Amino acid sequence: MASKSSFGLPVRLLYRCPECRTRSAGPVRKASIVRSFNTVGPRRAIAAPPIDFSSQADLPPPSVRNARVIPASLSYFSGRPDFTDNLLNLQALLRRYLTLPTVPPGQAPRVAWRTVSQYRLLVGEPVRASKYHQVIEVLKRLNQIHPAVMPSELQEAMQIYKRDVNPYAIVRRPATIDEDGRACGIGRRKSSSAKVYLVQGEGEVLVNGKSINNVFGRIHDRESALWALKATNRIDKYNVWALVSGGGTTGQAEALTLGTAKALLIHEPDLKPALRRAGCVTRDPRRVERKKPGKLKARKMPAWVKR
């Protein structure tokens, strides 16, 4: 067998001689092993003299070669030190001001925080979106503190993460009726745009200075252009004067629908629920999908031929 020697004993039961490095069946005497390894006498360890730290005179002079730079941040040796410091700082502020009174979640001031790409440019580190989400969660909790008792330290810490321009602070200028009694509304659909002037009258409609029958040949487009007035039974109470441009007849007609609805809401704001149910208030963002290279249209592929 491969696991046995010529003596008929397993290899693990044989003894190795430390001097000749051969195996034998009998045990090797311990004295020979001691003599073979203890050829040199034991050396006595020599220790350095003790240093007395109580007196400065006994201390060795400082050396620049042995100096070591100590980083200011404990997370210096991590992969994202600035992000870690920011997160730890926000969590420390949250623990400090956790007992301050808060406002209900729906009444907290709306704040536009920086996106993860903007934060990466700010700190110069490849921060993951999931990690930055932890910062946003802490900021949302700090933002719920009542503005009357919010400390200045907390406001300065949160200002770093806010966008330069807050879109929620922009207030749209309310539309009014001019001195001639006209209300203006702008609507868009696909590549078409329409500017609609609505004034009280008998139901006359002019599009680019022409009658609506001359501009839109299809009945569906004519009904779509005046659908906001027809759905609210105001077709014979207002005069419409519109300027349309771009796109085709379908896009221009649906742009007129949105523009007419906006102008009608200036005259009668209470009609908004009815116009929303009729689908005249929401802007339709759908557009024709562009053609791709190697395809016949946006998604249609050419006929496949085996040979």
Buried (B, 14 or more C-beta within 10 A) or exposed (E): EEEEBEEEEEEEEBEEEEEEEEBEEEEEEEEEEEEEEEEEEEEEEEEEEEEEEEEEEEEEEEEEEEEEEEEEEEBEEEEBBBBBBBBEEBEEBBEEBEEBEBBEEEEBEEBEBBEBEEBBEBBEBEBEEEBBEBBBEBBEBBBBBEEEEBEEEBEEBBEBBBEEEEEEEEEEEEEEBEEEEBBBBBBBBBBBBBBBBBBEBEEEBBBEEEEBEEBBEEEEBBEBBBBBBBBBEBBEBBBBBBBBEBBEBBBBBBBBBBBBBBBBBBBBEEBBEBBEEBEBBEEBEEEEEEEEEEEEEEEEEEEEEEE
